[in-house]
Amino acid sequence: IAGSMAFAFKNQEIIAFPGFLGEGPIRGLLTEQGFKMRSTWLFEAFRIDGTAWGVHFTQAIKQLEAVTEQDPVLIWASENAAEQFGLRLVCNLLASKDCPVYFFFFF
């Protein structure tokens, strides 16, 4: 979906989290231990390279951390577990910032 979003919102930065946020351990995901536990689980459950997943996840976190108070943020989500978790994760990471946040939900 990130590719479609980039096409639709030309000249706007798109921050996309890697898939599989709806399954597996998420406790402490933003800590080193939680991150390693999830990477290991992804490999054991799906044979997904936890290193590649980790690079994409870390990149998305860094992009969110770089959001300034002048940057409007549009969060696009549906009602599935993966996107609802992503929505809450993004809201948690943006909680300390005073930037305008808009939500678009599709069901």
C-alpha positions in Angstrom: 0.0 0.0 0.0 2.9 2.4 0.6 3.7 2.5 -3.1 0.1 3.4 -3.9 0.1 6.1 -1.2 3.4 7.6 -2.5 1.8 7.8 -6.0 -1.4 9.4 -4.6 0.4 11.8 -2.3 3.2 13.0 -4.6 5.9 15.1 -3.0 4.8 13.9 0.5 6.9 11.7 2.7 5.2 8.3 3.3 6.2 6.4 6.4 5.3 2.7 6.2 5.9 0.0 8.8 6.8 -3.5 7.6 4.0 -6.1 7.5 3.2 -8.7 10.2 2.3 -6.2 13.0 -0.9 -8.1 13.6 0.8 -11.3 14.8 3.4 -12.3 17.3 4.9 -10.7 20.3 4.8 -6.9 20.6 5.6 -6.4 24.3 8.5 -4.0 24.7 8.8 -3.7 20.9 10.5 -0.3 21.2 13.1 -1.8 23.5 16.2 -3.7 22.4 14.9 -6.9 24.1 11.4 -6.7 22.7 12.8 -5.9 19.3 15.1 -9.0 19.3 12.3 -11.2 20.6 10.0 -10.1 17.8 12.7 -10.6 15.1 13.4 -14.1 16.4 9.7 -14.9 16.5 9.3 -13.7 12.9 12.1 -16.0 11.7 10.8 -19.0 13.7 7.2 -18.6 12.7 7.4 -17.4 9.1 11.1 -17.8 8.2 11.2 -14.0 7.7 14.6 -12.5 7.9 14.4 -10.5 11.1 17.3 -8.4 10.0 15.5 -7.0 7.0 12.3 -6.5 9.0 14.3 -4.7 11.6 15.9 -2.4 9.1 12.5 -1.3 7.8 11.0 -1.0 11.2 13.9 1.0 12.6 13.7 3.3 9.5 10.0 4.0 10.1 10.7 4.8 13.8 13.4 7.2 12.8 11.2 8.9 10.3 8.5 9.4 13.0 11.0 10.7 15.4 12.1 13.3 12.8 8.5 14.7 12.6 8.5 18.3 13.7 5.7 20.4 15.2 5.2 22.0 11.8 4.7 18.7 10.0 1.0 17.6 9.6 0.6 13.8 9.9 -2.1 11.8 8.2 -2.6 8.3 9.6 -4.3 5.9 7.3 -5.7 2.7 8.9 -8.4 0.1 8.6 -9.9 -2.1 11.3 -7.6 -5.1 11.0 -5.3 -5.9 13.9 -2.1 -5.0 12.1 -3.2 -1.5 11.2 -4.8 -0.9 14.5 -1.6 -1.8 16.2 0.3 0.5 13.8 -2.1 3.3 14.5 -1.5 3.0 18.3 2.2 2.7 17.8 2.4 5.9 15.7 0.1 7.8 18.2 2.4 6.7 21.0 5.5 7.9 19.2 3.9 11.2 18.3 2.4 11.8 21.8 5.2 14.1 22.9 5.0 16.2 19.7 2.7 19.1 19.1 2.1 18.4 15.4 -1.3 18.3 13.8 -2.5 14.7 13.4 -5.3 13.6 11.1 -6.9 10.2 10.9 -8.4 8.5 7.8 -10.1 5.2 8.6 -11.5 2.9 5.9 -13.6 -0.1 6.7 
